[in-house]
Amino acid sequence: MGEKRKLGRGVCIVGAGMSRFDMYKDKDSKQLFAEAFKECIDSVDKGIDPKEIQAMWLGNFTNDFFIHQGHWGPIISDLLGLPPKPATRTEGACASSTLAVKDAAYAIASGMYDIVLAGGVEEMSKISTEAVSEGLALAGSPYEVYEGFTFPAVFGAIATAYFAKYGATWEDLNYVTVKSHENAKLNPKAQFNMTIKDIMNLRIEKYKKKGQPVPEWKDEYEALRDPRFNPVVAWPMRLFDCCPISDGAACVLLVAEEIAHMFTDHPIYIIGMGQGSGRALHDCPSLTSLEANKHAAKEAYEMAGLTPKDIQFAEVHDCFSIAELIHIEDLGFCKEGTAYRFVREGGTRLNGPMPINTSGGLKCKGHPVGATGAAQMVEVWHQLRGEAGPRQIPNGDLHIGASQNLGGTGGTCTFMIFSNEK
């Protein structure tokens, strides 16, 4: 009962791929997943015949609502030519594809399969913003949804509670926003691959062309304070505190550790996995911390035999800027109530002591909800293999990375730890 939980056998990632995240008028879920799958297969160093894949797990939150089509496991399996091998859909709101990877890892660890594909897809842009908000609200508790408590409002309430408890201000969130956009500019797969300064300059040029008064913003922080540039969405959350509506897909190829050498000399090992379930917000002990987060982290750290100090970088679920602060505190990277100062001092930048969301995060890379968890792992894969290009973390001794994924208002939280060393 008290022994450390561990997998029955080791599991590795030997391939990873994702589509570019964006809002597509001319691409559907199948096309996006095909792009991610091709990149994943092509990334396997020693090659693989897709026919060797024995099973698939696919995360999808609610294409049923967004495009009125369900049963996405078999649909994607058929696209890839995998039938009659089993295909299973997982749903955990925005954590759907992390659950797909976890279940695939369990299947390999049990000995049932040796080679499994896991990923996710979501197609959100074909309906109105109001309808997307309604669809996403399906992940909240019935009480929250009934009262019209949509996600901007939820995280606005969380931010208000955090500010009141710790003395932070909305201006502190801008350091998260600016950093995320700077990272995303270096990511060709990101939906918003521009810095805030780039966007600010584009806006200034637009005012000039229309012959309108030109704002005299001295820097991006002053622009973010201007409601013309950054209007309130749900106080205190403003436009640039929020992730976009996105379409996209991502996947990873998992294999049993003992056969990883057949596919690559540089596998990425899954060394820790954790998951927690949360209560509805009205019943939470605190609005500034998620107990499901802490439970997931505890499980993963125990499995890996590590502590927060051992994690060198992480992708966390920054659906709103305040969420990044909450998560890095819950995961133990900062003491409670101190994350806003750590971020303000540059601690989470690429060259900081704890880089966070090197991909640009959900905020800028995009958030096609069913694909998000797998996309986080794609970024960790690239970083641990030293293949992240201009956004590669400059630490020359990079070995341990992590991804944290949240579903709903904290109802499902996951934490995964990876290593490039056995």
PAKEDO-106595 format. One line per 10 residues: their letters; for each residue x, y, z of C-alpha. Coordinates in Angstrom, 3 decimals. Example, Ala and Ser with C-alpha at 12.3 -4.5 7.8 and 13.67 -1.06 7.14 Angstrom:
# PAKEDO-106595
as	12.300 -4.500 7.800 ~ 13.670 -1.060 7.140
END
This chain:
# PAKEDO-106595
mgekrklgrg	0.000 0.000 0.000 ~ 2.774 2.441 0.863 ~ 5.146 1.505 -1.943 ~ 5.943 3.926 -4.745 ~ 3.687 3.354 -7.743 ~ 5.492 2.527 -10.963 ~ 4.696 1.180 -14.407 ~ 4.930 -2.557 -15.003 ~ 7.495 -1.814 -17.723 ~ 9.050 1.344 -19.118
vcivgagmsr	7.369 3.431 -21.809 ~ 9.112 5.795 -24.237 ~ 8.145 8.384 -26.810 ~ 9.950 7.738 -30.088 ~ 8.030 10.102 -32.370 ~ 6.019 13.314 -32.052 ~ 4.160 15.648 -34.365 ~ 1.541 18.367 -34.549 ~ -0.250 20.513 -37.060 ~ 0.049 24.253 -36.981
fdmykdkdsk	-2.601 25.602 -34.636 ~ -4.887 28.222 -36.171 ~ -8.474 28.952 -37.251 ~ -8.990 27.125 -40.546 ~ -11.790 27.701 -43.021 ~ -10.432 25.085 -45.419 ~ -9.146 22.292 -43.125 ~ -11.081 19.797 -41.029 ~ -10.166 17.506 -38.145 ~ -9.088 14.658 -40.422
qlfaeafkec	-6.753 16.851 -42.448 ~ -5.223 18.359 -39.314 ~ -4.632 14.981 -37.704 ~ -3.132 13.671 -40.942 ~ -0.579 16.505 -40.777 ~ 0.303 15.728 -37.169 ~ 0.543 11.997 -37.873 ~ 2.838 12.458 -40.881 ~ 5.186 14.626 -38.854 ~ 5.118 12.089 -36.019
idsvdkgidp	5.994 9.171 -38.299 ~ 8.681 11.188 -40.092 ~ 10.256 12.114 -36.744 ~ 11.052 8.484 -35.871 ~ 14.828 8.415 -36.327 ~ 15.114 4.866 -37.634 ~ 11.723 4.837 -39.315 ~ 8.519 2.902 -38.712 ~ 5.840 1.329 -40.854 ~ 2.499 2.705 -39.585
keiqamwlgn	1.119 -0.837 -39.927 ~ 3.228 -1.733 -36.868 ~ 0.989 0.431 -34.669 ~ -1.134 -1.936 -32.584 ~ -3.691 0.431 -31.051 ~ -4.645 4.089 -30.822 ~ -6.012 6.396 -28.147 ~ -7.439 9.751 -29.267 ~ -8.404 12.705 -27.114 ~ -11.318 14.849 -28.234
ftndffihqg	-13.416 17.061 -25.996 ~ -16.490 17.988 -27.953 ~ -16.353 17.902 -31.718 ~ -19.830 16.464 -31.146 ~ -20.903 20.027 -30.318 ~ -18.472 22.038 -32.427 ~ -19.057 20.213 -35.738 ~ -21.878 17.771 -34.851 ~ -19.804 14.630 -35.316 ~ -18.804 12.156 -32.639
hwgpiisdll	-17.059 8.773 -32.480 ~ -13.674 10.209 -33.393 ~ -11.524 7.221 -32.458 ~ -12.636 5.023 -35.365 ~ -12.875 8.001 -37.728 ~ -9.202 8.898 -37.248 ~ -8.176 5.245 -37.163 ~ -9.822 4.741 -40.558 ~ -8.042 7.842 -41.887 ~ -4.675 6.370 -40.871
glppkpatrt	-5.400 2.883 -42.205 ~ -5.273 1.250 -38.774 ~ -8.526 -0.822 -38.708 ~ -9.340 -3.366 -37.421 ~ -6.921 -2.502 -34.581 ~ -8.613 -0.897 -31.561 ~ -9.185 2.854 -31.414 ~ -10.420 4.500 -28.225 ~ -11.572 8.069 -27.646 ~ -10.833 9.735 -24.311
egacasstla	-12.601 12.793 -22.925 ~ -11.404 14.917 -20.027 ~ -12.318 18.377 -21.334 ~ -9.091 20.258 -22.125 ~ -7.031 17.364 -20.697 ~ -8.495 14.840 -23.162 ~ -5.289 14.036 -25.052 ~ -3.144 13.747 -21.936 ~ -5.604 11.079 -20.801 ~ -5.121 9.421 -24.206
vkdaayaias	-1.360 9.307 -23.659 ~ -1.735 8.056 -20.090 ~ -4.095 5.260 -21.137 ~ -1.804 4.317 -24.014 ~ 1.136 4.179 -21.608 ~ -0.846 1.958 -19.241 ~ -1.677 -0.356 -22.151 ~ 2.018 -0.749 -22.983 ~ 3.056 -1.062 -19.339 ~ 0.497 -3.851 -18.854
gmydivlagg	2.076 -5.840 -21.676 ~ -1.047 -5.718 -23.829 ~ 0.627 -3.698 -26.606 ~ 4.164 -2.664 -27.582 ~ 3.552 0.182 -30.064 ~ 0.691 2.645 -29.592 ~ -0.285 5.989 -31.110 ~ -1.836 8.593 -28.808 ~ -2.941 12.129 -29.521 ~ -5.834 14.495 -29.894
veemskiste	-7.739 16.781 -32.225 ~ -10.293 19.589 -32.002 ~ -12.054 21.726 -34.594 ~ -13.496 24.823 -32.961 ~ -13.551 27.661 -35.471 ~ -16.526 26.744 -37.668 ~ -19.085 28.224 -35.271 ~ -19.538 31.616 -33.603 ~ -17.530 32.776 -30.600 ~ -20.711 32.664 -28.530
avseglalag	-21.327 29.060 -29.545 ~ -17.712 28.115 -28.742 ~ -18.164 29.609 -25.280 ~ -21.309 27.526 -24.855 ~ -19.469 24.376 -25.949 ~ -16.522 24.969 -23.637 ~ -18.903 25.645 -20.755 ~ -19.946 21.995 -20.982 ~ -16.735 21.263 -19.048 ~ -17.869 23.298 -16.046
spyevyegft	-19.996 22.043 -13.207 ~ -23.770 22.170 -13.794 ~ -24.074 24.891 -11.147 ~ -21.489 27.106 -12.869 ~ -23.022 26.608 -16.304 ~ -26.545 27.284 -15.036 ~ -25.411 30.635 -13.626 ~ -23.663 31.594 -16.871 ~ -20.213 31.292 -15.311 ~ -18.163 30.893 -18.517
fpavfgaiat	-14.419 30.344 -18.469 ~ -13.311 33.998 -18.735 ~ -15.536 34.680 -15.730 ~ -14.148 31.677 -13.841 ~ -10.566 32.789 -14.283 ~ -11.527 36.388 -13.635 ~ -12.825 35.268 -10.241 ~ -9.648 33.244 -9.635 ~ -7.502 36.259 -10.534 ~ -9.510 38.548 -8.251
ayfakygatw	-9.077 36.097 -5.366 ~ -5.342 35.767 -6.042 ~ -4.844 39.545 -6.135 ~ -6.771 40.009 -2.896 ~ -4.899 37.231 -1.095 ~ -1.337 37.964 -2.184 ~ -1.232 41.628 -3.167 ~ -0.560 41.010 -6.856 ~ -2.182 43.220 -9.484 ~ -3.458 42.769 -13.024
edlnyvtvks	-0.275 44.460 -14.305 ~ 1.695 41.456 -12.993 ~ -0.120 39.216 -15.475 ~ 1.323 41.224 -18.346 ~ 4.744 39.682 -17.709 ~ 3.184 36.285 -18.461 ~ 1.570 37.653 -21.620 ~ 4.689 39.368 -22.971 ~ 6.881 36.317 -22.298 ~ 4.427 33.928 -23.944
henaklnpka	4.237 36.034 -27.097 ~ 8.030 36.292 -27.263 ~ 8.309 32.493 -27.123 ~ 5.518 31.995 -29.651 ~ 7.277 34.205 -32.199 ~ 9.992 31.529 -32.245 ~ 7.454 28.728 -32.818 ~ 6.325 28.227 -36.442 ~ 3.405 26.072 -35.234 ~ 1.998 28.830 -32.998
qfnmtikdim	-1.281 30.537 -33.826 ~ -0.050 33.918 -32.539 ~ 3.633 33.924 -33.482 ~ 4.097 37.649 -32.909 ~ 5.334 39.570 -29.900 ~ 3.095 42.111 -28.190 ~ 5.442 44.786 -29.542 ~ 4.884 43.454 -33.082 ~ 1.117 43.598 -32.608 ~ 1.401 47.060 -31.074
nlriekykkk	3.368 48.347 -34.072 ~ 0.859 46.824 -36.504 ~ -1.935 48.598 -34.661 ~ -0.060 51.910 -34.830 ~ 0.371 51.503 -38.603 ~ -3.336 50.773 -38.906 ~ -4.217 54.002 -37.079 ~ -1.837 55.940 -39.367 ~ -3.334 54.486 -42.557 ~ -6.847 55.397 -41.428
gqpvpewkde	-5.756 58.903 -40.489 ~ -6.789 58.340 -36.877 ~ -4.982 59.674 -33.795 ~ -1.920 57.506 -33.145 ~ -1.528 56.205 -29.573 ~ 1.757 57.213 -27.946 ~ 2.561 53.866 -26.324 ~ 6.129 53.888 -25.057 ~ 6.257 50.086 -24.792 ~ 4.145 46.919 -24.896
yealrdprfn	3.218 47.188 -21.217 ~ 1.677 50.614 -21.762 ~ -0.221 49.280 -24.785 ~ -1.597 46.401 -22.706 ~ -2.957 48.914 -20.187 ~ -4.856 50.751 -22.943 ~ -8.468 49.459 -23.255 ~ -8.443 50.333 -26.966 ~ -5.676 47.797 -27.468 ~ -6.598 45.354 -24.712
pvvawpmrlf	-10.298 45.559 -23.769 ~ -11.826 43.878 -20.720 ~ -13.408 40.471 -21.409 ~ -14.400 39.448 -17.865 ~ -12.883 41.647 -15.182 ~ -9.988 41.605 -14.551 ~ -9.276 39.369 -17.572 ~ -8.581 41.348 -20.717 ~ -8.265 40.229 -24.329 ~ -4.549 39.431 -24.175
dccpisdgaa	-5.017 37.406 -20.990 ~ -7.109 34.874 -22.921 ~ -6.194 31.984 -25.194 ~ -7.692 31.955 -28.715 ~ -10.223 29.713 -30.432 ~ -8.153 27.127 -32.289 ~ -8.184 24.149 -34.631 ~ -5.383 21.612 -34.490 ~ -4.052 18.136 -33.820 ~ -1.044 16.556 -32.123
cvllvaeeia	0.178 13.019 -31.431 ~ 3.047 10.978 -30.015 ~ 4.218 7.438 -30.730 ~ 4.733 5.338 -27.615 ~ 6.685 2.081 -27.439 ~ 7.841 -0.324 -24.761 ~ 11.226 0.689 -23.389 ~ 12.913 -2.591 -24.317 ~ 12.233 -2.075 -28.033 ~ 12.850 1.690 -28.187
hmftdhpiyi	16.317 1.108 -29.677 ~ 14.633 -0.256 -32.805 ~ 13.234 3.202 -33.533 ~ 15.733 5.697 -32.116 ~ 18.920 6.090 -30.125 ~ 17.364 9.085 -28.360 ~ 14.020 8.075 -26.828 ~ 12.191 10.243 -24.322 ~ 11.220 8.251 -21.224 ~ 7.937 8.752 -19.379
igmgqgsgra	9.124 8.659 -15.773 ~ 6.171 10.139 -13.892 ~ 2.405 10.334 -14.410 ~ -0.256 11.765 -12.159 ~ -3.926 12.675 -12.322 ~ -6.322 14.313 -9.914 ~ -10.022 15.123 -9.865 ~ -11.447 18.350 -8.472 ~ -14.620 19.723 -7.002 ~ -16.938 22.360 -8.408
lhdcpsltsl	-15.581 25.828 -7.666 ~ -18.254 26.669 -5.117 ~ -17.042 23.724 -3.024 ~ -13.283 24.279 -3.410 ~ -11.250 25.025 -0.275 ~ -9.548 27.864 -2.178 ~ -9.842 29.723 -5.468 ~ -6.076 30.293 -5.612 ~ -5.039 26.639 -5.716 ~ -6.419 23.469 -7.315
eankhaakea	-6.328 20.355 -5.157 ~ -6.464 18.149 -8.267 ~ -3.265 19.830 -9.471 ~ -1.480 19.050 -6.242 ~ -2.689 15.453 -6.209 ~ -1.544 14.891 -9.804 ~ 1.839 16.420 -9.006 ~ 2.250 14.264 -5.897 ~ 1.558 11.084 -7.881 ~ 3.966 12.006 -10.663
yemagltpkd	6.778 13.118 -8.358 ~ 6.474 9.927 -6.337 ~ 6.523 7.736 -9.454 ~ 9.576 9.561 -10.805 ~ 11.338 9.736 -7.435 ~ 11.819 13.456 -7.984 ~ 10.917 16.787 -6.375 ~ 9.880 20.089 -7.965 ~ 13.510 21.245 -7.827 ~ 14.442 18.469 -10.282
iqfaevhdcf	12.135 19.751 -13.036 ~ 14.104 21.972 -15.418 ~ 11.249 23.315 -17.561 ~ 7.528 22.752 -18.064 ~ 4.574 23.338 -20.315 ~ 1.593 24.333 -18.167 ~ -2.059 24.964 -18.954 ~ -2.158 28.752 -19.351 ~ -5.648 29.036 -20.840 ~ -5.641 32.437 -19.113
siaelihied	-2.587 34.315 -17.878 ~ -3.548 33.892 -14.216 ~ -3.624 30.111 -14.685 ~ 0.129 30.013 -15.284 ~ 0.737 31.535 -11.833 ~ -1.657 29.119 -10.124 ~ -0.115 26.076 -11.787 ~ 3.548 26.832 -11.114 ~ 2.677 27.310 -7.451 ~ 0.595 24.126 -7.233
lgfckegtay	3.390 22.129 -8.902 ~ 5.898 23.383 -6.348 ~ 8.016 25.523 -8.675 ~ 7.230 28.577 -6.533 ~ 5.877 29.002 -3.025 ~ 2.211 29.965 -2.867 ~ 1.701 33.662 -3.419 ~ 5.137 34.255 -4.976 ~ 4.739 33.228 -8.626 ~ 3.817 36.729 -9.788
rfvreggtrl	7.111 38.068 -8.448 ~ 9.061 35.159 -9.961 ~ 7.527 35.831 -13.373 ~ 8.059 39.578 -13.090 ~ 11.762 38.965 -12.347 ~ 12.152 36.847 -15.509 ~ 12.268 33.478 -13.784 ~ 10.101 31.754 -16.417 ~ 11.802 33.106 -19.546 ~ 13.818 30.899 -21.896
ngpmpintsg	17.030 31.948 -20.172 ~ 15.507 31.990 -16.685 ~ 15.965 29.389 -13.945 ~ 12.580 27.754 -14.713 ~ 11.426 28.216 -18.328 ~ 7.658 27.880 -18.625 ~ 5.698 27.437 -21.862 ~ 8.615 27.656 -24.267 ~ 6.110 26.878 -27.048 ~ 4.141 30.050 -26.351
glkckghpvg	1.664 28.074 -24.286 ~ -2.065 27.828 -24.857 ~ -2.163 31.607 -24.724 ~ -0.192 32.006 -27.963 ~ 0.483 28.578 -29.462 ~ -3.276 28.047 -29.415 ~ -5.709 25.791 -27.582 ~ -7.629 23.271 -29.734 ~ -8.777 21.693 -26.517 ~ -8.660 18.006 -27.432
atgaaqmvev	-5.132 18.364 -28.842 ~ -3.572 20.548 -26.161 ~ -2.124 17.929 -23.810 ~ -0.417 16.005 -26.613 ~ 0.903 19.270 -28.082 ~ 2.514 20.096 -24.735 ~ 4.342 16.760 -24.919 ~ 5.470 17.474 -28.476 ~ 7.181 20.617 -27.152 ~ 8.812 18.721 -24.277
whqlrgeagp	9.998 16.093 -26.795 ~ 11.687 18.752 -28.951 ~ 13.307 20.486 -25.976 ~ 14.701 17.273 -24.466 ~ 16.098 16.241 -27.850 ~ 17.664 19.682 -28.392 ~ 15.515 20.219 -31.481 ~ 13.492 23.303 -30.551 ~ 15.438 25.632 -32.822 ~ 15.533 29.322 -31.834
rqipngdlhi	13.370 28.662 -28.768 ~ 15.661 25.904 -27.479 ~ 16.329 26.387 -23.774 ~ 19.983 27.496 -23.521 ~ 20.685 25.203 -20.561 ~ 23.287 22.820 -21.961 ~ 22.447 20.141 -19.402 ~ 18.740 19.632 -20.049 ~ 17.379 16.256 -18.913 ~ 14.005 16.607 -17.129
gasqnlggtg	10.858 18.295 -18.445 ~ 7.169 18.188 -17.565 ~ 3.679 18.986 -18.826 ~ 0.627 19.969 -16.790 ~ -2.845 19.860 -18.335 ~ -6.139 21.037 -16.851 ~ -9.665 20.032 -17.806 ~ -12.665 22.196 -17.014 ~ -12.440 24.388 -13.931 ~ -9.987 21.965 -12.345
gtctfmifsn	-12.179 18.874 -12.524 ~ -9.388 16.959 -14.277 ~ -5.721 17.784 -13.759 ~ -2.724 15.830 -15.054 ~ 1.033 16.067 -14.612 ~ 3.587 14.182 -16.699 ~ 7.365 14.029 -16.207 ~ 9.804 13.097 -18.976 ~ 13.536 12.434 -19.233 ~ 16.042 11.944 -22.022
ek	18.018 9.626 -19.760 ~ 17.034 6.184 -18.556
END
